[in-house]
Amino acid sequence: VTIAASAHQLTARERHVLALRFVQDMTQTQIADEIGVSQMQVSRILRRALARLREMTETGDEASVA
């Protein structure tokens, strides 16, 4: 399972934050300002989304991480 194939299992907010961080190369503080949350919340969203993607790609089972 690829990251791209697994991304649809993430929430819209998780996908948005990942895109801002890794496509737009924004800092957590910039992302926080952009979406109206604290930097700590951005950190939590990133950590959770990356953990979910990692689990899906390691197990090859998208359904197990809902």
Residue frames as a rotation matrix with the C-alpha (Angstrom) as fourth column:
VAL 1
0.586 0.810 0.000 0.00
0.810 -0.586 0.000 0.00
0.000 0.000 -1.000 0.00
THR 2
-0.406 -0.736 0.542 1.40
0.720 -0.623 -0.306 3.39
0.563 0.266 0.783 -0.97
ILE 3
-0.759 0.091 -0.645 1.07
0.434 -0.667 -0.605 6.64
-0.485 -0.739 0.467 0.92
ALA 4
-0.846 0.455 -0.277 -1.00
-0.530 -0.664 0.528 8.10
0.056 0.594 0.803 -1.90
ALA 5
-0.412 0.711 -0.570 -3.38
0.029 0.636 0.772 5.13
0.911 0.301 -0.283 -1.79
SER 6
-0.365 0.217 -0.906 -3.70
0.892 0.362 -0.272 5.42
0.269 -0.907 -0.326 1.99
ALA 7
-0.989 -0.148 0.004 -4.22
0.141 -0.946 -0.291 9.19
0.047 -0.287 0.957 2.12
HIS 8
-0.415 0.900 0.132 -7.94
-0.311 -0.277 0.909 8.90
0.855 0.336 0.395 1.39
GLN 9
0.098 0.410 -0.907 -8.35
0.701 0.618 0.356 7.20
0.707 -0.670 -0.227 4.79
LEU 10
-0.771 -0.423 -0.477 -7.21
0.636 -0.556 -0.535 10.38
-0.039 -0.716 0.697 6.55
THR 11
0.278 0.848 -0.451 -9.58
0.736 -0.490 -0.467 13.17
-0.617 -0.202 -0.760 7.53
ALA 12
0.654 0.023 0.756 -9.82
0.611 -0.606 -0.510 16.24
0.446 0.795 -0.410 5.32
ARG 13
0.923 -0.322 0.211 -8.06
-0.385 -0.786 0.484 18.26
0.011 -0.528 -0.849 8.02
GLU 14
0.434 -0.801 0.412 -5.21
0.089 0.494 0.865 15.74
-0.897 -0.339 0.285 8.27
ARG 15
0.286 -0.295 0.912 -4.75
0.942 0.260 -0.212 15.77
-0.175 0.919 0.352 4.49
HIS 16
0.843 0.089 0.531 -4.82
0.249 -0.939 -0.239 19.57
0.477 0.334 -0.813 4.44
VAL 17
0.815 -0.558 0.159 -2.24
-0.435 -0.407 0.803 19.91
-0.383 -0.723 -0.574 7.23
LEU 18
0.279 -0.728 0.626 0.04
0.472 0.671 0.571 17.32
-0.836 0.136 0.531 5.60
ALA 19
0.445 -0.067 0.893 -0.18
0.874 -0.187 -0.449 19.18
0.197 0.980 -0.025 2.28
LEU 20
0.936 -0.102 0.336 0.62
-0.141 -0.986 0.093 22.51
0.321 -0.134 -0.937 3.91
ARG 21
0.648 -0.714 0.267 3.58
-0.333 0.050 0.942 21.00
-0.685 -0.699 -0.205 5.75
PHE 22
-0.026 -0.738 0.674 5.13
0.287 0.640 0.713 18.83
-0.957 0.212 0.196 3.05
VAL 23
0.211 0.127 0.969 3.91
0.977 -0.011 -0.212 20.32
-0.016 0.992 -0.126 -0.26
GLN 24
0.789 0.155 0.595 3.82
0.238 -0.969 -0.063 24.00
0.567 0.191 -0.801 0.68
ASP 25
-0.135 -0.930 -0.341 6.78
0.700 0.154 -0.697 23.56
0.701 -0.333 0.631 3.10
MET 26
0.278 0.323 0.905 5.07
-0.364 -0.836 0.410 25.63
0.889 -0.443 -0.115 5.80
THR 27
-0.850 -0.525 0.045 6.14
-0.192 0.231 -0.954 25.57
0.490 -0.819 -0.297 9.43
GLN 28
-0.442 0.698 -0.564 3.79
0.852 0.523 -0.020 24.37
0.281 -0.489 -0.826 12.14
THR 29
-0.499 0.218 -0.839 3.34
0.423 -0.784 -0.455 27.97
-0.757 -0.582 0.299 13.27
GLN 30
-0.855 0.175 -0.487 2.44
-0.488 -0.587 0.645 29.09
-0.173 0.790 0.588 9.75
ILE 31
-0.688 0.628 -0.364 -0.03
0.246 0.674 0.697 26.22
0.683 0.389 -0.618 9.42
ALA 32
-0.456 0.502 -0.734 -1.58
0.865 0.056 -0.499 27.11
-0.210 -0.863 -0.460 12.78
ASP 33
-0.632 0.186 -0.752 -2.11
-0.101 -0.982 -0.159 30.70
-0.769 -0.025 0.639 11.63
GLU 34
-0.883 0.235 -0.405 -3.53
-0.421 -0.019 0.907 29.50
0.206 0.972 0.116 8.30
ILE 35
-0.446 0.735 -0.511 -6.13
0.253 0.651 0.716 27.13
0.859 0.189 -0.476 9.75
GLY 36
0.013 0.505 0.863 -6.84
-0.584 -0.697 0.416 28.95
0.812 -0.509 0.286 13.01
VAL 37
0.902 0.176 -0.394 -5.56
0.195 0.647 0.737 26.52
0.385 -0.742 0.549 15.63
SER 38
0.698 -0.694 0.178 -2.58
-0.551 -0.361 0.753 26.45
-0.458 -0.623 -0.634 17.99
GLN 39
0.008 -0.808 -0.589 0.84
-0.919 0.227 -0.323 25.22
0.395 0.543 -0.741 16.93
MET 40
-0.682 -0.228 0.695 0.44
-0.591 0.732 -0.340 22.40
-0.431 -0.642 -0.634 19.46
GLN 41
0.330 0.871 0.365 -2.77
-0.307 0.464 -0.831 21.27
-0.893 0.162 0.420 17.75
VAL 42
0.631 -0.197 -0.750 -0.97
-0.763 0.020 -0.647 21.26
0.143 0.980 -0.138 14.38
SER 43
-0.484 -0.872 0.073 1.74
-0.861 0.459 -0.221 19.12
0.159 -0.170 -0.972 15.95
ARG 44
-0.397 0.423 0.815 -0.89
-0.378 0.734 -0.565 16.65
-0.836 -0.532 -0.132 17.20
ILE 45
0.692 0.684 -0.229 -2.62
-0.453 0.165 -0.876 16.50
-0.562 0.710 0.424 13.81
LEU 46
0.285 -0.676 -0.679 0.68
-0.882 0.091 -0.461 15.83
0.374 0.731 -0.571 12.04
ARG 47
-0.657 -0.585 0.475 1.76
-0.739 0.623 -0.255 13.20
-0.147 -0.519 -0.842 14.55
ARG 48
-0.058 0.741 0.669 -1.57
-0.290 0.628 -0.722 11.36
-0.955 -0.236 0.178 14.33
ALA 49
0.781 0.387 -0.490 -1.75
-0.543 0.034 -0.839 11.53
-0.308 0.922 0.236 10.52
LEU 50
0.004 -0.869 -0.494 1.83
-0.918 0.192 -0.347 10.34
0.396 0.455 -0.797 10.05
ALA 51
-0.655 -0.193 0.731 1.31
-0.582 0.746 -0.324 7.49
-0.483 -0.637 -0.600 12.51
ARG 52
0.354 0.865 0.355 -1.83
-0.282 0.461 -0.842 6.39
-0.892 0.198 0.407 10.67
LEU 53
0.700 -0.152 -0.698 -0.06
-0.707 -0.014 -0.707 6.52
0.098 0.988 -0.118 7.30
ARG 54
-0.391 -0.920 0.036 2.91
-0.905 0.377 -0.195 4.61
0.166 -0.109 -0.980 8.70
GLU 55
-0.416 0.297 0.859 0.67
-0.403 0.787 -0.467 1.89
-0.815 -0.541 -0.208 10.09
MET 56
0.670 0.740 -0.059 -1.29
-0.347 0.243 -0.906 1.56
-0.656 0.627 0.419 6.85
THR 57
0.510 -0.525 -0.681 1.83
-0.794 0.017 -0.608 1.29
0.330 0.851 -0.408 4.71
GLU 58
-0.557 -0.758 0.340 3.54
-0.830 0.511 -0.221 -1.17
-0.006 -0.405 -0.914 7.08
THR 59
-0.411 0.467 0.783 0.56
-0.216 0.784 -0.581 -3.48
-0.886 -0.408 -0.222 7.45
GLY 60
-0.995 0.067 -0.074 -0.78
-0.065 0.127 0.990 -3.01
0.076 0.990 -0.122 3.95
ASP 61
-0.386 0.905 -0.182 -4.24
0.890 0.417 0.185 -2.83
0.243 -0.091 -0.966 5.46
GLU 62
-0.764 0.120 0.634 -6.00
-0.031 -0.988 0.149 0.50
0.645 0.094 0.758 5.08
ALA 63
0.218 0.976 -0.025 -9.10
-0.065 0.040 0.997 -0.70
0.974 -0.216 0.072 6.91
SER 64
0.196 -0.164 -0.967 -7.23
0.841 0.536 0.079 -1.46
0.505 -0.828 0.242 10.13
VAL 65
-0.723 -0.604 -0.336 -6.49
0.691 -0.630 -0.354 2.19
0.002 -0.489 0.873 10.90
ALA 66
-0.146 0.755 0.640 -9.91
0.507 -0.498 0.704 3.83
0.850 0.427 -0.310 10.70
